[in-house]
Amino acid sequence: MGLLLLVNSIDRTNVGFAALTMNKDLGFSPTVFGLGAGVFFIGYALFQVPANVLLQRIGARRWVFCIVAMWGVLSTLNAFVQSPMSFYAVRFFLGVAEAGFFSGMLLYLTYWFPRPLLAHYTAYFTLAVPLSFVVGGPLASLFLGFDGVAGIHGWQWLFLIEGVPAFLLAFAVLKFLPDGPVDAPWLAAGEKHSIALYVTAAEPQGPPNLWPALRDPRVFAMGISNFAVQAAGYGVVLWLPQMAQAMGFSNRATGFIVSSCFVAGIPAMILGGRSSSRTGERVWHVGLPWLLAASGFALAGVAQANAVVLMALAFGLIGLFAAYGAFLSLPSSFLRGDAAAGGIALFGTFGNIGGFFGPALFGVLKQSSGFYASSMLAVALGFALASFIVLAVGRTLAAHPKMQLA
């Protein structure tokens, strides 16, 4: 699962590194790039709920195989875009292909681990997200250096090479990803029974039906928070390579600079998820790190020295990733059955709409001002808003035990 997410995150965000040369080669303005980077999330959002329900109905093994194979093919098609419209089209359909993956994996974790431990294991699974930048940044710099080989641009090599692993991993899914513990060939019958007992005993109360979950106010509240944080998060991570390039770093150096900003996010994610599972608390484990993120990105927006900007960005990313495990496991803490499938997907749908809005707004603000300061302050505002929503909802629902967030 972690390997799939690593490849998924690289394929989802490598457009930010490709933009270092692609935008100039194709004549893309900041607004065009921001819209194209964001339209991916529209395709993702539209198909996320039905994709997750299908995983619940037909099983993870076959459905994830289809998802991974299709995104591998479509990822390589990024290499052949020639105009804004073709760029928008490929990014949109790549989002459609990937729509069931991340939310599907969050649902899949509930098949294996009891709810009180989900923040911990969700954090370990999502380590692949910051790791994708640590690994992907230097790799992107290497592939961009292939410019002119066989008459192909470096950014085209980047998409061609990085799309292949996903297609190949699809066949590994058929062999190594069972539909659930009961189908795992490496588990003895007693172990399968023990897992089922642990998971069932920790299931939350409430109806397992799909439609009540799609109307649950907790899902909508967490979805709005997810919208704000994904808009802010993807706004900064997809533009970070161009920000580093604007500081005067070469394409090769940019990959390593971006990579270094994400390194500290890895231990922060582990510690945050472990602490949340140990204490059984999620709301403050989300709200406080996001306030740190807001402070870091605000400082990055107003600082003048490059070293201070990069340090502030690193602190912002620490805050972002420290809350990952606790936040992403929140819907699973009060949903079960088909309700979990649909509710987790709807929660993710809000986030992916934010993923469209953030990079597009970032590009508009950058183009209108010529600088990144206003864009970074908008990112800081997004994290602050997301934090306040989670803290406010957690406090409000604390008085209603049947409606509590864990």
Rosetta blueprint (number, residue, H / E / L):
1 M L
2 G H
3 L H
4 L H
5 L H
6 L H
7 V H
8 N H
9 S H
10 I H
11 D H
12 R H
13 T H
14 N H
15 V H
16 G H
17 F H
18 A H
19 A H
20 L H
21 T H
22 M H
23 N H
24 K H
25 D H
26 L H
27 G L
28 F L
29 S L
30 P H
31 T H
32 V H
33 F H
34 G H
35 L H
36 G H
37 A H
38 G H
39 V H
40 F H
41 F H
42 I H
43 G H
44 Y H
45 A H
46 L H
47 F H
48 Q H
49 V H
50 P H
51 A H
52 N H
53 V H
54 L H
55 L H
56 Q H
57 R H
58 I H
59 G L
60 A H
61 R H
62 R H
63 W H
64 V H
65 F H
66 C H
67 I H
68 V H
69 A H
70 M H
71 W H
72 G H
73 V H
74 L H
75 S H
76 T H
77 L H
78 N H
79 A H
80 F H
81 V L
82 Q L
83 S L
84 P H
85 M H
86 S H
87 F H
88 Y H
89 A H
90 V H
91 R H
92 F H
93 F H
94 L H
95 G H
96 V H
97 A H
98 E H
99 A L
100 G L
101 F H
102 F H
103 S H
104 G H
105 M H
106 L H
107 L H
108 Y H
109 L H
110 T H
111 Y H
112 W H
113 F L
114 P L
115 R H
116 P H
117 L H
118 L H
119 A H
120 H H
121 Y H
122 T H
123 A H
124 Y H
125 F H
126 T L
127 L L
128 A H
129 V H
130 P H
131 L H
132 S H
133 F H
134 V H
135 V H
136 G H
137 G H
138 P H
139 L H
140 A H
141 S H
142 L H
143 F H
144 L H
145 G L
146 F L
147 D L
148 G L
149 V H
150 A H
151 G H
152 I L
153 H L
154 G H
155 W H
156 Q H
157 W H
158 L H
159 F H
160 L H
161 I H
162 E H
163 G H
164 V H
165 P H
166 A H
167 F H
168 L H
169 L H
170 A H
171 F H
172 A H
173 V H
174 L H
175 K H
176 F H
177 L L
178 P L
179 D L
180 G L
181 P H
182 V H
183 D H
184 A L
185 P L
186 W L
187 L L
188 A L
189 A H
190 G H
191 E H
192 K H
193 H H
194 S H
195 I H
196 A H
197 L H
198 Y H
199 V H
200 T H
201 A H
202 A L
203 E L
204 P L
205 Q L
206 G L
207 P L
208 P L
209 N L
210 L H
211 W H
212 P H
213 A H
214 L H
215 R L
216 D L
217 P H
218 R H
219 V H
220 F H
221 A H
222 M H
223 G H
224 I H
225 S H
226 N H
227 F H
228 A H
229 V H
230 Q H
231 A H
232 A H
233 G H
234 Y H
235 G H
236 V H
237 V H
238 L H
239 W H
240 L H
241 P H
242 Q H
243 M H
244 A H
245 Q H
246 A H
247 M L
248 G L
249 F L
250 S L
251 N H
252 R H
253 A H
254 T H
255 G H
256 F H
257 I H
258 V H
259 S H
260 S H
261 C H
262 F H
263 V H
264 A L
265 G H
266 I H
267 P H
268 A H
269 M H
270 I H
271 L H
272 G H
273 G H
274 R H
275 S H
276 S H
277 S H
278 R H
279 T H
280 G L
281 E L
282 R L
283 V H
284 W H
285 H H
286 V H
287 G H
288 L H
289 P H
290 W H
291 L H
292 L H
293 A H
294 A H
295 S H
296 G H
297 F H
298 A H
299 L H
300 A H
301 G H
302 V H
303 A L
304 Q L
305 A L
306 N H
307 A H
308 V H
309 V H
310 L H
311 M H
312 A H
313 L H
314 A H
315 F H
316 G H
317 L H
318 I H
319 G H
320 L H
321 F H
322 A H
323 A L
324 Y H
325 G H
326 A H
327 F H
328 L H
329 S L
330 L L
331 P H
332 S H
333 S H
334 F L
335 L L
336 R L
337 G H
338 D H
339 A H
340 A H
341 A H
342 G H
343 G H
344 I H
345 A H
346 L H
347 F H
348 G H
349 T H
350 F H
351 G H
352 N H
353 I H
354 G H
355 G H
356 F H
357 F H
358 G H
359 P H
360 A H
361 L H
362 F H
363 G H
364 V H
365 L H
366 K H
367 Q H
368 S H
369 S H
370 G L
371 F L
372 Y L
373 A H
374 S H
375 S H
376 M H
377 L H
378 A H
379 V H
380 A H
381 L H
382 G H
383 F H
384 A H
385 L H
386 A H
387 S H
388 F H
389 I H
390 V H
391 L H
392 A H
393 V H
394 G H
395 R H
396 T H
397 L H
398 A L
399 A L
400 H L
401 P H
402 K H
403 M H
404 Q L
405 L L
406 A L
